[in-house]
Each structure stands twice: as structure tokens, then as C-alpha cells.
Amino acid sequence: MTIFKFVATVLVAIGLVIAAQAEEKSAKETAKEVGHAVGTAVHEVGHETKKVVKKTGHAVKKAAQDTGHAFRDGAKEFKEAVKGERG
């Protein structure tokens, strides 16, 4: 969920407050509904953020492994080249 969607959800929650007050619900019921709507939105943002971070972490891990393998292979080739010149 993007920040835009989060803000939109919060605005919807505020709309629920206004609608709830129009229906003459108690302040406690209204607060509970708004809290639930905002809590749901925050949970969704957290869940989506977790997925993005996980994908990014996997990409960084793969890049680090590829870089390490390239360094290792380059070092082997360098060592063989140095041995070949001396031998």
C-alpha cells in the first residue's frame, strides 16, 4: 500500500467519523470504528512495507553473492597468471 492509499484510507476513516456522528452513535462507538479503520490501514502499510523490504533484502543478498563470486574468480585468475609468469 502506498502512502497515497494510506492517506486515502485515513480520510475515509475521518468520513466514517462524520457519518457515524450523523447517525448519533456514541463517542465511544465512533472512536472504536475510527480506531479500527486506522489500525487496519496501518497494518496494511506495515504488511506491504515488510514485503518490499524482504524483496529488497533478497536482491541485496544475491548481488553480494554475485560480487563475492566475481572477486573470488578474479583472484583465482590473478593467482594463476602470476604463477604462470614466474613458472
N, C-alpha and C positions, 0 to 999 in steps of 0.2 A: 504494500500500500504506500503510495507516495504521500508526501507532505500535503499536497493538494487534496487528496482524498481524505486525509486526516482532518484537515481544516473543514472540509465539506461535512464530514461526519459530526464534528463539534457543532457546526452551525445547525445541522439537523437536530442535534440534541437540544440546542437552545430553542429551536422551533417547537420541540416537544414540550419544553417548559411552558412556553406561551400557550400552546394548545391545551396542556393539562390545566393550567390556571383558568382557561376559558371554561373548562368542564367542572370547575370548582372542586378540584381534588385538594386533599390536604397538602400542606407544605412538605410533610414527611414523605408522602407518596410521590410527589413531584420530584423531590430530591433523589429519591430512590431510583426513579425512572431515568433521570438525567445521569446519575452516577453509573447506572448500568450501561447506558448508551456510550458515555465517555470511556468507561472501563473496557467495553467491547472494542472501541476504536483504538485505544492504547494497546490492547492485547494484539490486535491485528497488525498494527505498526511494528510492534516488537517481534511478532512471528515473521513478518516479511523481512525485517532487518536481519534476523537470525539466518534466514535462508540466503540472503545476499552475502553476508559475512562468511557463511560456510562455503559458498561457491568461490568467493574471493580467496579464502584460505587454501582451498584445494588448488586453485590456479597458481598461487604463490608457491605452494609446495612443489608442484610439477615443474615450475620454472627454476626453482632452486635445485631440484634434482637434475634437470637437464643441464644447467650451468655446471654443477659439480661433475657430471659425467664428461662434459666437454673439457673441463680443466684436467681431469684425470687422463683422458685420451691424449690431450695435448702434451701433458707431462711425459707420458709414455713415449710418444713420438720424439720429443726433445731428447729424452734419455737415450733412445735408440740412435738418434742422429749423432749425438755426442760420442757414443760408443763406437759408431761406425767410422768417425773421423780419426779417432785415436787408434783404432784397431787395425 
